[in-house]
C-alpha cells in the first residue's frame, strides 16, 4: 500500500498543491463574500451594489488562483510573467484613451467602502460656482445620480466626486421616509 504513490506514472505533488490552492480559493471567496456583504449591510447599501463590488474582487481572486494553479503545474513563471506583461501593456494602451472609465470604476469601489452618504441622503457637491445639491437616487460604478429640487436627474462622475468637497445636508424633520428600491425605480423612470 505504501508503494501506491511511488508507482504512479505522474507526480502527485501538483495534484496536492492544486487541491490546496482550490481549497484556499473557496475559503477566501467565502470570507470575501461575507466581508463585502457585512460592509454593505452596515452601510445600508442596496444588495445590487455590493454584488457589483463582490464581482470585481472575485475576478481578482480568480486571476490569482489561476496563476497559482499554473505555477503548481510547472508552467514557467518567467514565461507567465512575459505573457502577463504583454496583456497588461495592451490593456494599458487601450485604457489610456479611456482612463476616465477605469478611474470611475476605481472611485466607485472606493465610494462603496468609504463614502459618508447613502442612497436617500441629501448632499451638496461643492464645486465653486457650479455646486450641485440633490438627493442621492443611485450610486453605481460609474456615477452617482442625484435628484435636485426641480426633480431633475443629475449624473455626477465618481472620480470627480472624490475630488470635490461633499456636504451631507441633514433633513429638517425626522419625518423623511427612507429611500426604498421601489421608490428609487419610480424616480428613475
C-alpha positions as a Markdown table, in Angstrom:
| # | Residue | x | y | z |
|---|---|---|---|---|
| 1 | Unk | 0.0 | 0.0 | 0.0 |
| 2 | Unk | 2.9 | 2.4 | 0.7 |
| 3 | Unk | 4.2 | 1.8 | -2.9 |
| 4 | Unk | 0.9 | 3.1 | -4.5 |
| 5 | Unk | 2.1 | 6.7 | -4.7 |
| 6 | Unk | 5.6 | 5.8 | -5.8 |
| 7 | Unk | 4.2 | 3.6 | -8.7 |
| 8 | Unk | 2.1 | 6.3 | -10.2 |
| 9 | Unk | 3.2 | 7.4 | -13.7 |
| 10 | Unk | 3.0 | 11.1 | -12.7 |
| 11 | Unk | 3.9 | 13.1 | -9.7 |
| 12 | Unk | 1.2 | 13.6 | -7.2 |
| 13 | Unk | 2.6 | 16.9 | -5.8 |
| 14 | Unk | 0.9 | 19.1 | -8.4 |
| 15 | Unk | -2.4 | 17.4 | -7.5 |
| 16 | Unk | -2.0 | 18.0 | -3.8 |
| 17 | Unk | -0.9 | 21.6 | -4.5 |
| 18 | Unk | -3.9 | 22.1 | -6.8 |
| 19 | Unk | -6.2 | 20.8 | -4.2 |
| 20 | Unk | -4.8 | 23.1 | -1.6 |
| 21 | Unk | -5.0 | 26.1 | -3.9 |
| 22 | Unk | -8.6 | 25.3 | -4.7 |
| 23 | Unk | -9.4 | 24.9 | -1.0 |
| 24 | Unk | -7.8 | 28.3 | -0.2 |
| 25 | Unk | -9.7 | 29.8 | -3.1 |
| 26 | Unk | -13.1 | 28.6 | -1.7 |
| 27 | Unk | -12.1 | 29.8 | 1.8 |
| 28 | Unk | -11.0 | 33.2 | 0.6 |
| 29 | Unk | -14.1 | 33.5 | -1.6 |
| 30 | Unk | -16.4 | 32.8 | 1.3 |
| 31 | Unk | -14.5 | 35.3 | 3.5 |
| 32 | Unk | -14.6 | 37.9 | 0.7 |
| 33 | Unk | -18.4 | 37.5 | 0.2 |
| 34 | Unk | -19.1 | 37.7 | 4.0 |
| 35 | Unk | -16.9 | 40.8 | 4.4 |
| 36 | Unk | -18.3 | 42.7 | 1.5 |
| 37 | Unk | -21.9 | 41.7 | 2.4 |
| 38 | Unk | -21.4 | 42.8 | 6.0 |
| 39 | Unk | -19.9 | 46.1 | 5.0 |
| 40 | Unk | -22.7 | 46.7 | 2.6 |
| 41 | Unk | -25.3 | 45.9 | 5.2 |
| 42 | Unk | -23.6 | 48.1 | 7.8 |
| 43 | Unk | -23.5 | 51.0 | 5.4 |
| 44 | Unk | -27.1 | 50.2 | 4.2 |
| 45 | Unk | -26.1 | 49.8 | 0.6 |
| 46 | Unk | -28.5 | 48.1 | -1.8 |
| 47 | Unk | -27.8 | 44.4 | -2.4 |
| 48 | Unk | -27.1 | 45.0 | -6.1 |
| 49 | Unk | -24.3 | 47.5 | -5.2 |
| 50 | Unk | -22.3 | 45.2 | -3.0 |
| 51 | Unk | -22.9 | 42.4 | -5.5 |
| 52 | Unk | -21.1 | 44.5 | -8.1 |
| 53 | Unk | -18.2 | 45.2 | -5.8 |
| 54 | Unk | -18.0 | 41.5 | -4.9 |
| 55 | Unk | -17.8 | 40.6 | -8.6 |
| 56 | Unk | -14.8 | 42.8 | -9.1 |
| 57 | Unk | -12.9 | 41.4 | -6.1 |
| 58 | Unk | -14.0 | 37.8 | -7.1 |
| 59 | Unk | -12.5 | 38.3 | -10.5 |
| 60 | Unk | -9.1 | 39.4 | -9.0 |
| 61 | Unk | -9.2 | 36.3 | -6.7 |
| 62 | Unk | -9.9 | 34.1 | -9.8 |
| 63 | Unk | -6.9 | 35.5 | -11.6 |
| 64 | Unk | -4.6 | 34.9 | -8.6 |
| 65 | Unk | -6.0 | 31.4 | -8.3 |
| 66 | Unk | -5.4 | 30.6 | -12.0 |
| 67 | Unk | -1.8 | 31.9 | -11.8 |
| 68 | Unk | -1.2 | 29.8 | -8.6 |
| 69 | Unk | -2.5 | 26.7 | -10.4 |
| 70 | Unk | -0.4 | 27.3 | -13.5 |
| 71 | Unk | 2.7 | 27.7 | -11.3 |
| 72 | Unk | 1.7 | 24.5 | -9.3 |
| 73 | Unk | 1.6 | 22.5 | -12.6 |
| 74 | Unk | 5.1 | 23.6 | -13.6 |
| 75 | Unk | 4.3 | 26.4 | -16.0 |
| 76 | Unk | 7.4 | 28.5 | -16.2 |
| 77 | Unk | 6.7 | 31.7 | -14.2 |
| 78 | Unk | 9.1 | 33.7 | -16.4 |
| 79 | Unk | 7.0 | 32.9 | -19.5 |
| 80 | Unk | 3.9 | 33.6 | -17.5 |
| 81 | Unk | 5.4 | 37.0 | -16.4 |
| 82 | Unk | 6.1 | 37.8 | -20.1 |
| 83 | Unk | 2.5 | 36.9 | -21.0 |
| 84 | Unk | 1.0 | 38.9 | -18.2 |
| 85 | Unk | 3.2 | 41.9 | -19.0 |
| 86 | Unk | 2.2 | 41.7 | -22.7 |
| 87 | Unk | -1.5 | 41.6 | -21.8 |
| 88 | Unk | -1.2 | 44.4 | -19.3 |
| 89 | Unk | 0.7 | 46.5 | -21.8 |
| 90 | Unk | -2.1 | 46.0 | -24.4 |
| 91 | Unk | -4.7 | 46.9 | -21.7 |
| 92 | Unk | -2.7 | 50.0 | -20.7 |
| 93 | Unk | -2.7 | 51.2 | -24.3 |
| 94 | Unk | -6.4 | 50.5 | -24.7 |
| 95 | Unk | -7.2 | 52.2 | -21.4 |
| 96 | Unk | -5.1 | 55.3 | -21.9 |
| 97 | Unk | -7.8 | 56.7 | -24.2 |
| 98 | Unk | -10.5 | 55.5 | -21.7 |
| 99 | Unk | -8.7 | 56.5 | -18.4 |
| 100 | Unk | -11.9 | 58.0 | -17.1 |
| 101 | Unk | -13.7 | 54.7 | -17.2 |
| 102 | Unk | -11.0 | 53.0 | -15.1 |
| 103 | Unk | -10.9 | 55.9 | -12.7 |
| 104 | Unk | -14.7 | 55.9 | -12.3 |
| 105 | Unk | -14.8 | 52.2 | -11.6 |
| 106 | Unk | -12.0 | 52.5 | -9.0 |
| 107 | Unk | -13.7 | 55.5 | -7.5 |
| 108 | Unk | -17.0 | 53.5 | -7.4 |
| 109 | Unk | -15.3 | 50.8 | -5.3 |
| 110 | Unk | -13.8 | 53.4 | -3.0 |
| 111 | Unk | -17.2 | 55.1 | -2.6 |
| 112 | Unk | -18.7 | 51.8 | -1.6 |
| 113 | Unk | -16.2 | 51.4 | 1.3 |
| 114 | Unk | -15.6 | 55.0 | 2.4 |
| 115 | Unk | -18.3 | 57.4 | 1.3 |
| 116 | Unk | -20.2 | 59.1 | 4.1 |
| 117 | Unk | -23.6 | 59.5 | 2.4 |
| 118 | Unk | -26.0 | 56.8 | 1.3 |
| 119 | Unk | -29.0 | 56.5 | -1.1 |
| 120 | Unk | -31.8 | 58.7 | 0.1 |
| 121 | Unk | -29.5 | 61.3 | 1.7 |
| 122 | Unk | -29.4 | 64.9 | 0.5 |
| 123 | Unk | -26.0 | 66.2 | -0.3 |
| 124 | Unk | -24.1 | 69.1 | -1.8 |
| 125 | Unk | -21.1 | 68.7 | -4.1 |
| 126 | Unk | -19.1 | 71.9 | -3.6 |
| 127 | Unk | -17.6 | 72.9 | -6.9 |
| 128 | Unk | -17.1 | 76.7 | -6.8 |
| 129 | Unk | -19.9 | 78.5 | -8.8 |
| 130 | Unk | -21.3 | 75.2 | -10.2 |
| 131 | Unk | -22.2 | 73.4 | -6.9 |
| 132 | Unk | -24.7 | 70.7 | -7.1 |
| 133 | Unk | -27.4 | 69.9 | -4.4 |
| 134 | Unk | -29.7 | 66.9 | -4.6 |
| 135 | Unk | -30.9 | 63.7 | -3.1 |
| 136 | Unk | -28.9 | 60.6 | -3.9 |
| 137 | Unk | -31.1 | 58.3 | -6.1 |
| 138 | Unk | -28.4 | 55.8 | -7.2 |
| 139 | Unk | -24.7 | 55.1 | -6.7 |
| 140 | Unk | -23.2 | 52.8 | -9.3 |
| 141 | Unk | -19.7 | 52.0 | -10.5 |
| 142 | Unk | -19.5 | 55.0 | -12.9 |
| 143 | Unk | -21.6 | 57.8 | -11.5 |
| 144 | Unk | -23.8 | 59.0 | -8.7 |
| 145 | Unk | -27.3 | 60.1 | -9.7 |
| 146 | Unk | -28.9 | 63.0 | -7.8 |
| 147 | Unk | -32.4 | 64.5 | -8.0 |
| 148 | Unk | -32.4 | 68.2 | -7.4 |
| 149 | Unk | -35.3 | 70.3 | -6.0 |
| 150 | Unk | -36.9 | 70.6 | -9.5 |
| 151 | Unk | -37.0 | 66.8 | -9.9 |
| 152 | Unk | -34.2 | 66.9 | -12.5 |
| 153 | Unk | -31.8 | 64.0 | -12.5 |
| 154 | Unk | -28.1 | 64.9 | -12.3 |
| 155 | Unk | -25.4 | 62.4 | -13.1 |
| 156 | Unk | -22.1 | 63.1 | -11.5 |
| 157 | Unk | -19.0 | 61.0 | -12.3 |
| 158 | Unk | -17.5 | 59.1 | -9.3 |
| 159 | Unk | -13.9 | 60.2 | -10.0 |
| 160 | Unk | -14.9 | 63.9 | -9.8 |
| 161 | Unk | -17.0 | 63.2 | -6.7 |
| 162 | Unk | -13.8 | 62.0 | -4.8 |
| 163 | Unk | -12.0 | 65.2 | -5.9 |
| 164 | Unk | -14.6 | 67.6 | -4.6 |
| 165 | Unk | -15.8 | 68.6 | -1.2 |
| 166 | Unk | -19.1 | 66.9 | -0.2 |
| 167 | Unk | -21.5 | 68.1 | 2.4 |
| 168 | Unk | -24.3 | 65.9 | 3.8 |
| 169 | Unk | -27.4 | 68.0 | 4.3 |
| 170 | Unk | -29.4 | 66.9 | 7.4 |
| 171 | Unk | -33.1 | 66.6 | 7.0 |
| 172 | Unk | -35.1 | 69.4 | 8.6 |
| 173 | Unk | -37.5 | 66.9 | 10.2 |
| 174 | Unk | -37.4 | 63.3 | 11.2 |
| 175 | Unk | -40.4 | 62.5 | 9.1 |
| 176 | Unk | -38.3 | 61.9 | 6.0 |
| 177 | Unk | -39.1 | 58.5 | 4.7 |
| 178 | Unk | -36.1 | 56.2 | 3.7 |
| 179 | Unk | -35.5 | 55.5 | 0.1 |
| 180 | Unk | -36.9 | 52.2 | -0.9 |
| 181 | Unk | -36.0 | 50.2 | -4.1 |
| 182 | Unk | -39.5 | 50.8 | -5.5 |
| 183 | Unk | -39.3 | 54.5 | -4.8 |
| 184 | Unk | -35.8 | 54.6 | -6.4 |
| 185 | Unk | -37.0 | 52.8 | -9.5 |
| 186 | Unk | -40.1 | 55.1 | -9.8 |
| 187 | Unk | -37.9 | 58.2 | -9.7 |
| 188 | Unk | -35.5 | 56.8 | -12.4 |
| 189 | Unk | -38.4 | 56.2 | -14.8 |
